[in-house]
């Protein structure tokens, strides 16, 4: 949002709130929907990445390697490296390349 809402502190029934104009509320509501939508897409993508990692692990476990330069091993290793995840300090997972 280019224009930062300029809320005013108010107290309603003993509860401290921030009052914003109707226009600011509409903008904040739209931003909230956009962020929620992005979060949903990230969760779905994260599940897809985890499933891909699981499948690649299964392929690697059952594959009978043809030796040095095996094309299947090369593809599995490259794909696994691309979807490798690491733990952040807060325990959340993030994609690493």
Backbone as CSV, one residue per row, in Angstrom:
resi,resn,N_x,N_y,N_z,CA_x,CA_y,CA_z,C_x,C_y,C_z
1,UNK,0.843,-1.167,0.000,0.000,0.000,0.000,0.889,1.230,0.000
2,UNK,0.676,2.078,-0.962,1.470,3.281,-1.086,1.172,4.256,0.044
3,UNK,-0.090,4.448,0.365,-0.485,5.373,1.431,-0.719,4.593,2.711
4,UNK,0.109,4.874,3.709,-0.028,4.206,4.991,-1.247,4.764,5.718
5,UNK,-2.134,3.886,6.190,-3.302,4.367,6.927,-2.869,5.146,8.165
6,UNK,-3.598,6.191,8.454,-3.312,7.038,9.618,-4.399,6.818,10.661
7,UNK,-4.305,5.708,11.351,-5.304,5.394,12.366,-5.215,6.311,13.563
8,UNK,-6.343,6.440,14.229,-6.421,7.249,15.437,-6.780,6.340,16.603
9,UNK,-6.008,6.431,17.688,-6.344,5.601,18.846,-7.681,6.047,19.441
10,UNK,-8.524,5.056,19.739,-9.806,5.324,20.393,-10.029,4.249,21.444
11,UNK,-10.936,4.512,22.363,-11.276,3.519,23.367,-12.776,3.284,23.296
12,UNK,-13.144,2.005,23.147,-14.550,1.621,23.065,-14.794,0.554,24.120
13,UNK,-15.707,0.826,25.032,-16.023,-0.109,26.115,-14.773,-0.573,26.856
14,UNK,-13.843,0.366,27.074,-12.624,0.041,27.808,-11.568,-0.663,26.981
15,UNK,-11.816,-0.894,25.710,-10.865,-1.588,24.849,-10.205,-0.580,23.916
16,UNK,-8.864,-0.593,23.873,-8.137,0.313,22.999,-8.181,-0.212,21.568
17,UNK,-8.618,0.643,20.650,-8.730,0.292,19.236,-8.095,1.389,18.395
18,UNK,-7.940,1.112,17.113,-7.447,2.099,16.164,-8.563,2.372,15.167
19,UNK,-8.965,3.629,15.045,-10.020,4.016,14.113,-9.379,4.417,12.785
20,UNK,-9.922,3.899,11.687,-9.471,4.272,10.344,-10.690,4.703,9.536
21,UNK,-10.445,5.441,8.471,-11.554,5.875,7.618,-12.094,4.676,6.845
22,UNK,-13.272,4.827,6.272,-13.855,3.762,5.467,-12.963,3.390,4.299
23,UNK,-12.368,4.386,3.662,-11.480,4.146,2.524,-10.238,3.367,2.968
24,UNK,-9.669,3.748,4.109,-8.509,3.028,4.635,-8.879,1.594,4.997
25,UNK,-10.066,1.411,5.567,-10.511,0.069,5.929,-10.634,-0.811,4.688
26,UNK,-11.199,-0.268,3.611,-11.333,-1.030,2.367,-9.953,-1.440,1.854
27,UNK,-8.991,-0.509,1.899,-7.631,-0.830,1.462,-6.973,-1.892,2.322
28,UNK,-7.142,-1.763,3.646,-6.577,-2.765,4.557,-7.220,-4.132,4.361
29,UNK,-8.522,-4.139,4.128,-9.237,-5.394,3.906,-8.751,-6.068,2.621
30,UNK,-8.545,-5.285,1.571,-8.046,-5.839,0.306,-6.639,-6.406,0.488
31,UNK,-5.796,-5.686,1.215,-4.439,-6.169,1.469,-4.476,-7.470,2.271
32,UNK,-5.378,-7.546,3.238,-5.518,-8.757,4.048,-5.908,-9.950,3.174
33,UNK,-6.853,-9.744,2.267,-7.269,-10.830,1.358,-6.112,-11.274,0.462
34,UNK,-5.324,-10.318,-0.027,-4.189,-10.668,-0.885,-3.157,-11.494,-0.128
35,UNK,-2.845,-11.065,1.085,-1.868,-11.797,1.887,-2.394,-13.184,2.234
36,UNK,-3.664,-13.286,2.575,-4.261,-14.593,2.889,-4.205,-15.517,1.684
37,UNK,-4.499,-14.978,0.515,-4.430,-15.781,-0.707,-3.025,-16.268,-0.988
38,UNK,-2.054,-15.388,-0.786,-0.656,-15.791,-0.996,-0.250,-16.862,0.002
39,UNK,-0.648,-16.703,1.248,-0.322,-17.708,2.263,-0.897,-19.064,1.904
40,UNK,-2.118,-19.073,1.395,-2.747,-20.330,0.988,-1.956,-20.968,-0.149
41,UNK,-1.575,-20.164,-1.135,-0.797,-20.703,-2.264,0.550,-21.246,-1.801
42,UNK,1.184,-20.571,-0.846,2.468,-21.041,-0.321,2.296,-22.365,0.412
43,UNK,1.230,-22.496,1.208,0.983,-23.766,1.914,0.774,-24.906,0.929
44,UNK,0.014,-24.658,-0.140,-0.226,-25.694,-1.147,1.086,-26.062,-1.828
45,UNK,1.865,-25.054,-2.204,3.146,-25.305,-2.858,4.088,-26.068,-1.934
46,UNK,4.099,-25.717,-0.655,4.938,-26.411,0.306,4.569,-27.895,0.394
47,UNK,3.272,-28.178,0.392,2.826,-29.574,0.399,3.265,-30.315,-0.852
48,UNK,3.209,-29.629,-1.996,3.645,-30.233,-3.257,5.137,-30.529,-3.222
49,UNK,5.925,-29.607,-2.672,7.369,-29.814,-2.564,7.671,-30.998,-1.652
50,UNK,6.982,-31.086,-0.530,7.204,-32.218,0.387,6.846,-33.546,-0.289
51,UNK,5.760,-33.556,-1.043,5.371,-34.777,-1.760,6.428,-35.134,-2.806
52,UNK,6.942,-34.132,-3.508,7.992,-34.379,-4.505,9.239,-34.941,-3.843
53,UNK,9.605,-34.387,-2.694,10.765,-34.918,-1.976,10.551,-36.379,-1.590
54,UNK,9.337,-36.690,-1.119,9.035,-38.066,-0.725,9.143,-39.012,-1.918
55,UNK,8.553,-38.604,-3.045,8.580,-39.447,-4.246,10.008,-39.615,-4.750
56,UNK,10.790,-38.535,-4.760,12.179,-38.645,-5.192,12.970,-39.575,-4.281
57,UNK,12.690,-39.514,-2.989,13.348,-40.425,-2.057,13.001,-41.878,-2.339
58,UNK,11.726,-42.125,-2.658,11.299,-43.483,-2.998,11.960,-43.965,-4.293
59,UNK,12.015,-43.094,-5.290,12.668,-43.457,-6.557,14.125,-43.788,-6.302
60,UNK,14.797,-42.933,-5.522,16.201,-43.188,-5.219,16.409,-44.485,-4.451
61,UNK,15.453,-44.835,-3.587,15.581,-46.048,-2.770,15.397,-47.319,-3.582
62,UNK,14.528,-47.293,-4.591,14.254,-48.516,-5.353,15.042,-48.606,-6.651
63,UNK,15.690,-47.531,-7.051,16.439,-47.514,-8.304,17.694,-48.365,-8.201
64,UNK,17.923,-49.194,-9.197,19.148,-49.983,-9.284,20.092,-49.200,-10.194
65,UNK,21.111,-48.628,-9.592,22.025,-47.739,-10.307,22.837,-48.504,-11.341
66,UNK,22.994,-47.884,-12.497,23.771,-48.483,-13.585,25.247,-48.146,-13.461
67,UNK,25.631,-47.478,-12.398,27.041,-47.149,-12.191,27.324,-45.678,-12.433
68,UNK,28.596,-45.372,-12.552,29.023,-43.984,-12.745,28.361,-43.397,-13.982
69,UNK,27.809,-42.196,-13.832,27.171,-41.527,-14.958,25.736,-41.976,-15.192
70,UNK,25.124,-42.647,-14.203,23.744,-43.124,-14.343,22.810,-41.919,-14.516
71,UNK,22.048,-41.917,-15.590,21.157,-40.788,-15.897,20.056,-40.634,-14.845
72,UNK,19.510,-41.731,-14.355,18.443,-41.661,-13.356,18.984,-41.054,-12.061
73,UNK,20.135,-41.496,-11.637,20.736,-40.949,-10.415,21.002,-39.450,-10.572
74,UNK,21.487,-39.048,-11.736,21.777,-37.635,-11.980,20.507,-36.797,-11.893
75,UNK,19.422,-37.282,-12.481,18.161,-36.538,-12.461,17.607,-36.464,-11.038
76,UNK,17.617,-37.587,-10.323,17.107,-37.611,-8.949,17.944,-36.691,-8.055
77,UNK,19.272,-36.754,-8.184,20.145,-35.910,-7.370,19.906,-34.427,-7.658
78,UNK,19.770,-34.062,-8.937,19.549,-32.662,-9.297,18.202,-32.173,-8.774
79,UNK,17.161,-32.977,-8.974,15.826,-32.578,-8.529,15.766,-32.487,-7.004
80,UNK,16.389,-33.422,-6.321,16.408,-33.404,-4.864,17.132,-32.158,-4.370
81,UNK,18.203,-31.791,-5.003,18.943,-30.587,-4.629,18.124,-29.328,-4.821
82,UNK,17.285,-29.297,-5.847,16.465,-28.118,-6.114,15.345,-27.949,-5.098
83,UNK,14.837,-29.023,-4.533,13.729,-28.910,-3.581,14.179,-29.126,-2.137
84,UNK,15.475,-29.130,-1.933,16.018,-29.293,-0.586,15.465,-28.187,0.313
85,UNK,15.126,-28.523,1.504,14.641,-27.518,2.448,15.573,-27.452,3.632
86,UNK,15.612,-26.302,4.247,16.423,-26.121,5.450,15.546,-25.536,6.534
87,UNK,15.944,-25.739,7.742,15.214,-25.189,8.889,15.733,-23.792,9.185
88,UNK,14.808,-22.878,9.383,15.180,-21.542,9.833,15.220,-21.562,11.349
89,UNK,15.751,-20.510,11.921,15.860,-20.421,13.377,14.542,-20.536,14.085
90,UNK,13.426,-20.123,13.440,12.121,-20.176,14.097,11.407,-21.506,13.867
91,UNK,12.081,-22.462,13.208,11.491,-23.775,13.012,10.682,-23.919,11.737
92,UNK,10.446,-22.810,11.033,9.706,-22.905,9.771,10.647,-23.425,8.686
93,UNK,10.067,-24.007,7.682,10.864,-24.518,6.582,10.861,-23.493,5.466
94,UNK,11.953,-23.424,4.748,12.012,-22.570,3.569,12.761,-23.308,2.491
95,UNK,12.451,-23.004,1.264,13.097,-23.657,0.137,14.518,-23.130,0.002
96,UNK,15.449,-24.002,-0.276,16.844,-23.590,-0.480,17.285,-24.039,-1.854
97,UNK,18.058,-23.216,-2.489,18.576,-23.559,-3.818,20.068,-23.603,-3.798
